[in-house]
């Protein structure tokens, strides 16, 4: 033992991180690249993430091209005449499933009792879900980012007031608030010709109003640590305006948590919109996956396809967005080895 010499321990020897030689091929491959480009490269190597991105983009295309798709298959949201296409005794369609084979005129079949075309309601239900979830995500993220930035950077009384508002909103049950607002809106605007549009905007406001707090708390915590960094202190010494510090100095360093928050918020709002519509307090007029599920439940024993179609749409969209959000989070985290 006396003949052995020990050198000073380095920080790298005490961690489980693999030390990358600066002259190695891996180090040269990432040299000169921004963190976002490195994260994008890692994301493109994840086969599951690429598959989920393709599925999510396909749903977006379906939502955008809903009118083109319905015109292509010559279907529409307008109800057909039930006396001609439905059985008088059972209310089930005379053509297509569940009692007949595939009907090219109605590829997804017809709805019992109403003879609504399931394909038309499916594609427009996809549009409704993505419009509401996307709008709520945009509003909630914007409010949360601004609130977190201001609270974390200014501190003091401003931080205490905004933190109190965040905690106050967190104490209000989301479902209880939605149950209270729905009857008011239904009674106030039930006869309005733009009732469907009013419902969508109201639902966006409700979802965003109870979804911005998590983003605000995350951004506030990040800003509290960033505001003491050297580049922020240097900007203050140079007399840079507060708005410029927030936008030019802090926002680029908050890109990763913002992207992760938005990617995980969107599928949550998709599921919430469908759940509220199923309970009858979301979109109750027009096409909605949740409303289709409500109508399909009584016919599940005889016509399971009627229920499976919206369930498959919701499951695929939410699952792909969730897995894509997890992949984005892993890609932006330099410590992950996934």
Beta strands, then each sheet from edge to edge (+ up, - down):
end
